[in-house]
Amino acid sequence: MQERWSQRHHDEIKTMLEHSHFLQHRILERIDTMSAELDRLTASVAKLTTAEKSLVALVAGLAELIRNNASDPAALNKLADDIDADSKEITDAVAANTPAAPPAEPPVEPAA
């Protein structure tokens, strides 16, 4: 009788250990996935930061470019064309990276 109990006890422990091993493996897989997602997110933030700094530098330099070319209409027109081109590129980038707004919920009518 003692021998059967020991074997059953051994089998239960083995089953619990196998389940624990399975769960540990799943946790490690999820950690790897989260790590990759964090790396991808970090890279995206770095790109946005670089783009933001470039945009700030562009805007900061505009006033100086206008002042330096105030007496040259051709240079001012070229500057305006460059700004138009840059504005379109910036607008396209913002539109491409802005999630769509969720649909508006219909108004709730008060109960009569």
C-alpha positions in Angstrom: 0.0 0.0 0.0 2.8 2.4 0.9 4.5 1.8 -2.5 1.3 2.8 -4.5 1.0 6.0 -2.5 4.6 6.8 -3.2 4.2 6.2 -6.9 1.0 8.3 -7.1 2.6 11.1 -5.0 5.6 10.9 -7.4 3.4 11.2 -10.4 1.5 14.2 -9.0 4.8 16.0 -8.2 6.0 15.2 -11.7 2.9 16.6 -13.3 3.1 19.7 -11.2 6.8 20.2 -12.2 6.0 19.7 -15.9 3.2 22.3 -15.6 5.5 24.7 -13.8 8.2 24.2 -16.5 5.6 24.8 -19.2 4.5 28.1 -17.5 8.1 29.2 -17.0 8.7 28.6 -20.7 5.6 30.7 -21.6 6.7 33.5 -19.3 10.1 33.6 -21.0 8.5 33.7 -24.4 6.4 36.6 -23.4 9.4 38.4 -21.9 11.2 38.0 -25.2 8.2 39.3 -27.1 7.9 42.3 -24.8 11.6 43.0 -25.1 11.4 43.1 -28.9 8.3 45.3 -28.7 10.1 47.7 -26.3 13.1 47.8 -28.6 10.8 48.6 -31.6 9.0 51.3 -29.6 12.3 52.8 -28.4 13.5 53.0 -32.0 10.2 54.7 -33.0 10.5 57.3 -30.3 14.1 58.0 -31.3 13.0 58.6 -34.9 10.2 60.9 -33.7 12.7 62.8 -31.4 15.0 63.3 -34.4 12.2 64.4 -36.6 11.0 66.8 -33.9 14.4 68.3 -33.5 14.8 68.7 -37.3 11.4 70.5 -37.4 12.3 72.8 -34.5 15.6 73.7 -36.3 13.8 74.3 -39.6 11.2 76.6 -37.9 13.9 78.4 -35.9 15.9 79.1 -39.1 13.0 80.5 -41.1 13.1 83.9 -39.5 16.8 84.3 -40.2 16.4 83.1 -43.8 13.6 85.6 -44.4 15.6 88.5 -42.8 18.7 87.6 -44.8 16.7 87.5 -48.1 14.3 90.4 -47.5 15.7 92.4 -50.4 15.8 89.5 -52.9 12.3 88.5 -54.2 13.6 85.5 -56.1 15.3 84.1 -53.0 12.1 84.7 -51.0 10.1 82.9 -53.6 12.5 80.0 -53.5 12.3 80.0 -49.7 8.5 79.9 -49.9 8.6 77.0 -52.4 11.0 75.1 -50.0 8.7 75.8 -47.1 5.7 74.5 -49.1 7.6 71.3 -50.0 8.7 70.8 -46.4 5.2 71.5 -45.1 3.7 68.8 -47.4 6.3 66.3 -46.3 5.6 67.1 -42.6 1.9 67.0 -43.1 2.1 63.7 -44.9 4.3 62.2 -42.2 1.9 63.4 -39.4 -1.1 62.0 -41.3 0.6 58.7 -41.9 1.6 58.3 -38.2 -1.6 59.5 -36.6 -4.1 56.8 -35.6 -7.6 57.2 -36.9 -10.1 58.7 -34.4 -12.6 56.3 -33.0 -16.1 56.6 -34.4 -18.3 59.0 -32.4 -20.9 57.4 -30.2 -24.4 58.3 -31.0 -26.0 60.7 -28.4 -28.0 59.0 -25.7 -31.5 60.2 -25.6 -33.1 60.6 -22.2 -35.8 58.2 -21.3 -39.3 59.5 -21.6 
